[in-house]
Amino acid sequence: MMIKTIVFIGAGNVATQLGLAFKEAGFEILQVYSRTGKSATLLSNKLNCFATTDIKKIVTHADLYIFSVKDSALSKILRDFEVDNAFAVHTSGSIGLEVFRGLKLRYGVFYPLQTLSKSVRADFEKIPVCVEAQDVKHLNLLMRMGKKITRNVTHVNSQQRAVMHVAAVFACNFTNHLYAIADDLMEKENLSFDLLFPLIEETLRKVKNHKPYEVQTGPAVRNDKEIMQKHLQQLASLPAYQKIYNFISKSIIETKKRNS
Ligand SMILES: NC(=O)c1ccc[n+]([C@@H]2O[C@H](COP(=O)([O-])OP(=O)(O)OC[C@H]3O[C@@H](n4cnc5c(N)ncnc54)[C@H](OP(=O)(O)O)[C@@H]3O)[C@@H](O)[C@H]2O)c1
């Protein structure tokens, strides 16, 4: 068996970008289901396929059903889609394979490790895709399918994927929030955030070849109490930023102690 036809259940960020990538790779997208007609139609127009908001009207002959919905909605939608023999995968970082047990006979996970948005076209070629399935046969199907859109398909089990998701929150979501703080501070002094781009790019370049803690710089790793105190005073009117500054500085000092 080969996967040739796909139905998307969910029409959000991930369904949009995976749908476009699979369509371009020659897969046939049969249908998009979503809770709202607006989301379903928006994606079905992009993928040139049918849309439905009625779970009972999802076609039953697709090779693969990609469930890409809000994590808290997944298990109910799996339950409501009563085609037990459908090969179903989800795209969540934090939900284990066990969510399918008792609900579907053939199942797996197809998790792209990237920040994806509806409106920003993703270049899948370099995006790591983590796959898991209930047996080797279905794992191989997902591996083969993944390789049609990316060079980087890896078998990752549910426990590893859950930890990876926490790591991704630190590496992407928290870092982005710290960029937002930096942007805000720069703006308050009429400085452009762009001035920080070379610094941000060099930090990324270094961690590609070194352990991040080895290339840590700044007042905290030097334990320069005077400068840290000065920075905290500068943030006196911004207590939320002050707290983050303190918390992360302490973590940097402790990490240095642990590794020296
Ligand atoms: N975005 C990322 O960067 C990313 C990356 C990797 C993995 N993931 C994972 O992929 C999955 C989908 O993420 P996403 O970013 O694509 O989500 P999303 O854009 O928020 O899309 C969510 C989809 O879930 C539907 N939905 C939301 N609440 C629902 C409810 N209560 N009942 C039924 N359907 C509901 C939405 O339907 P309507 O639009 O019709 O309301 C929409 O089709 C999640 O498990 C997420 O963790 C996300």
PDBQT file of the ligand as one rigid body, heavy atoms in Angstrom, charges set to zero:
ROOT
HETATM    1  N1  LIG A 301       1.204  25.901  14.449  1.00  0.00    +0.000 N 
HETATM    2  C1  LIG A 301       2.325  25.298  14.693  1.00  0.00    +0.000 C 
HETATM    3  O1  LIG A 301       3.387  25.915  14.616  1.00  0.00    +0.000 OA
HETATM    4  C2  LIG A 301       2.355  23.818  14.986  1.00  0.00    +0.000 A 
HETATM    5  C3  LIG A 301       3.531  23.103  14.668  1.00  0.00    +0.000 A 
HETATM    6  C4  LIG A 301       3.552  21.724  14.885  1.00  0.00    +0.000 A 
HETATM    7  C5  LIG A 301       2.440  21.080  15.423  1.00  0.00    +0.000 A 
HETATM    8  N2  LIG A 301       1.324  21.808  15.743  1.00  0.00    +0.000 N 
HETATM    9  C6  LIG A 301       0.172  21.059  16.265  1.00  0.00    +0.000 C 
HETATM   10  O2  LIG A 301      -0.771  20.853  15.201  1.00  0.00    +0.000 OA
HETATM   11  C7  LIG A 301      -2.115  20.913  15.712  1.00  0.00    +0.000 C 
HETATM   12  C8  LIG A 301      -2.877  22.017  15.021  1.00  0.00    +0.000 C 
HETATM   13  O3  LIG A 301      -2.231  23.242  15.276  1.00  0.00    +0.000 OA
HETATM   14  P1  LIG A 301      -2.595  24.553  14.433  1.00  0.00    +0.000 P 
HETATM   15  O4  LIG A 301      -1.581  25.586  14.799  1.00  0.00    +0.000 OA
HETATM   16  O5  LIG A 301      -2.787  24.197  13.013  1.00  0.00    +0.000 OA
HETATM   17  O6  LIG A 301      -3.976  24.934  15.084  1.00  0.00    +0.000 OA
HETATM   18  P2  LIG A 301      -5.003  26.064  14.626  1.00  0.00    +0.000 P 
HETATM   19  O7  LIG A 301      -4.463  26.883  13.512  1.00  0.00    +0.000 OA
HETATM   20  O8  LIG A 301      -5.427  26.746  15.850  1.00  0.00    +0.000 OA
HETATM   21  O9  LIG A 301      -6.179  25.209  13.950  1.00  0.00    +0.000 OA
HETATM   22  C9  LIG A 301      -6.949  24.511  14.717  1.00  0.00    +0.000 C 
HETATM   23  C10 LIG A 301      -8.038  23.763  13.959  1.00  0.00    +0.000 C 
HETATM   24  O10 LIG A 301      -8.746  23.193  15.036  1.00  0.00    +0.000 OA
HETATM   25  C11 LIG A 301     -10.113  23.565  14.939  1.00  0.00    +0.000 C 
HETATM   26  N3  LIG A 301     -10.646  23.753  16.297  1.00  0.00    +0.000 N 
HETATM   27  C12 LIG A 301     -10.266  24.625  17.244  1.00  0.00    +0.000 A 
HETATM   28  N4  LIG A 301     -10.988  24.455  18.356  1.00  0.00    +0.000 NA
HETATM   29  C13 LIG A 301     -11.849  23.448  18.110  1.00  0.00    +0.000 A 
HETATM   30  C14 LIG A 301     -12.866  22.812  18.854  1.00  0.00    +0.000 A 
HETATM   31  N5  LIG A 301     -13.124  23.161  20.107  1.00  0.00    +0.000 N 
HETATM   32  N6  LIG A 301     -13.552  21.801  18.257  1.00  0.00    +0.000 NA
HETATM   33  C15 LIG A 301     -13.288  21.440  16.988  1.00  0.00    +0.000 A 
HETATM   34  N7  LIG A 301     -12.323  21.992  16.231  1.00  0.00    +0.000 NA
HETATM   35  C16 LIG A 301     -11.631  22.997  16.785  1.00  0.00    +0.000 A 
HETATM   36  C17 LIG A 301     -10.158  24.865  14.136  1.00  0.00    +0.000 C 
HETATM   37  O11 LIG A 301     -11.405  24.943  13.505  1.00  0.00    +0.000 OA
HETATM   38  P3  LIG A 301     -12.038  26.317  12.984  1.00  0.00    +0.000 P 
HETATM   39  O12 LIG A 301     -10.935  27.121  12.361  1.00  0.00    +0.000 OA
HETATM   40  O13 LIG A 301     -13.052  25.848  11.976  1.00  0.00    +0.000 OA
HETATM   41  O14 LIG A 301     -12.619  26.984  14.180  1.00  0.00    +0.000 OA
HETATM   42  C18 LIG A 301      -9.013  24.639  13.148  1.00  0.00    +0.000 C 
HETATM   43  O15 LIG A 301      -9.458  23.904  12.043  1.00  0.00    +0.000 OA
HETATM   44  C19 LIG A 301      -1.971  21.106  17.227  1.00  0.00    +0.000 C 
HETATM   45  O16 LIG A 301      -1.930  19.827  17.805  1.00  0.00    +0.000 OA
HETATM   46  C20 LIG A 301      -0.607  21.774  17.374  1.00  0.00    +0.000 C 
HETATM   47  O17 LIG A 301      -0.019  21.523  18.618  1.00  0.00    +0.000 OA
HETATM   48  C21 LIG A 301       1.255  23.160  15.538  1.00  0.00    +0.000 A 
ENDROOT
TORSDOF 0
